[in-house]
Amino acid sequence: MEYLNIINAIAGNFSWKNSQWLIIGKGPSFSQYYNVLSDLFCVVTLNDAIREVKHSNIAHFLDLEAFFRCEKYVERADKVVLPWYPHIRNKPSNQSLEDLVKQHASLKKLNDEGRLFWYDLISARKRKADGPVVSAIYFSSEAVLHFLALAGVTKIRTIGIDGGKKYNDKYKDLVNVSLLSNNQKNFNKQFQSFANLITKYELNFGPMDMELPIKIFVAATQSEYLPVKVLEYSIKKQASATTQVQALYQLDIGIPVPKNVKNRAKTPFSFQRFIIPEACDYKGRAIYLDSDMLVFKDIADLWRRDFGNNNVLSAYSDDRSGRIPQFSVMLMDCTELEWDIRDIVAKLDDGELSYENLMHNLEIAIPKASIEPVWNSLEKYNPTETALLHYTDMQTQPWVSFANPLAHLWVSSLRNAIDSGFIPFSLVQDEVKKGHIRPSLIYQLENKIDDPILLPKEAKDLDREFKAPYTTIQNFGWSRRKRTWFKIKANIRQILHLPIFVRIFHALTG
């Protein structure tokens, strides 16, 4: 008796492989199903979701109990898919699909009709074949996304696959039957699996009601190319939907220089944020970040925020920071922002707009500081809370100095990005040659030393001739006194080369 593998079936079907797929689960957003033209998609349902849909190309069941609950609904599906060793009571069983077909008429009927398909599940105690193995660590959504990706499908949307702890009301009768019966606290852990699969297979993936891709623009110059790539890696590592990261200096949009020195940008990239709506053709959403950041949470959390009556949402600082508003983390409604950098600079030149009102009050928008400080944590990190770490101290940013007490987090992220193939090691070598990053970073990577405080003297000595790009500051609105003082502080840090003192200082000052 022949048993058919679903990965081979999809990969061998040109129409299916190149179609956009819709995965349907039982979460609260299942209600969107009634507003979607499902005929435009190939549809795959998860477990009991099949009972509320008109037609499904694939009905997937990870658990045998779910299949038996839905026996009378599987006629709505072209194909029915189970692992070769289905789960029974949330654990891989010892019974194969072949064994079960002999025991259950409904499974035999499906197999006789050529509608029963299988795949090897990673949690199974045995394998049927030597082919691809599908991962489902916590939930069936992970298995479906994985076998679609293995089959070559790249365009995938979801409905009813949500975090939290609830089913849609259509499935309320299952609350005491199957809701989180695998002893998970909520459905959130599936999102980390999504992030891994999106990056590995370059998927165009996300919820049906989400604008995709998540567009992220990063302020930077050429000398921050590596920090931008590390930031991008940290974003993609956590993102449960497809992201697109763009360094703003790479866009072909010129930024005029104000006539008055006091109105000029204080950094080479201060004005870059104002070209984002134009870069987006004044459509949709965009996220703005600085290059000196790392992300530790799902960026989709920012992307889905409600603007209300505002067109810019920004992160506010902890009241104890004493920082003036920086607008270094922003969600922007480009449809409502009519920014033109040429007009903005003209208003600065004409006195209609002051630098302070532009940069610190964002007078050209309707902003609201509603994004929590965990999304712009300034030189502080809490492993359970921090969503975004911001290395604001230019003199101790990890790529130019080993004196930052949180440098190990950035170096670890870089090393993981290299290990995963996201960043080639040759890029780091090239950036050292260009003088953009410190030479001792090569030593850290080669010797797998994440924390610079552990570097031997021979490694630190590699940086003695290194001059960070910020030490060659041009006149971006800085007074001579400010430039001189900045260089003095930078030189003092270079001379000290003693990160332990920095650690002690941070510990004492909190």
Buried (B, 14 or more C-beta within 10 A) or exposed (E): EEBBBBBBBBBEBEEBBEBEBBBBBBBBBBEBBEEBEBEEBBBBBBBBBBBBBEEBBBBBBBBBBBBEBBBEBBEBBEBBBBBBBBBBEEEBBEBBBBEBBEEBEBBBBBBEEEBBBBBBBBBBEEEBEEEBBBBBEBBBBBBBBBBBBBBBBBBBBBBBBBBEBBBBEBBEEBEEEBBBEBEEEEBBBBBBBBBBBBBEBEBBBBBBEBBBBBBBBBBBBBBBBBBBBBBBBBBBBBBBBBBEBBBBBEBEBEBBBBEEEEBBBEBBBBBBBBBBBBBBEBEBBBBBBBBBBBBBBBBBBBBBBEBEEBBBBBBBBBEEBEEEBBBBBBBBBBBBBEBBBBBBBBBBBEEEBBBEEBBEBBBBBBBBBBBBBBBBBBBBEEEEEBBBBBBBBBBBBBBBBBBBBBBBBBBBBBBBBBEBEBBEBEBBBBBBEEBBBBBBBBBBBEEEBBBBBEBEEEBBEBBEEBEBBBBEBEEBBBEEEEBEEBBEEBEEBBEEBBBEEBBEEBEEEE
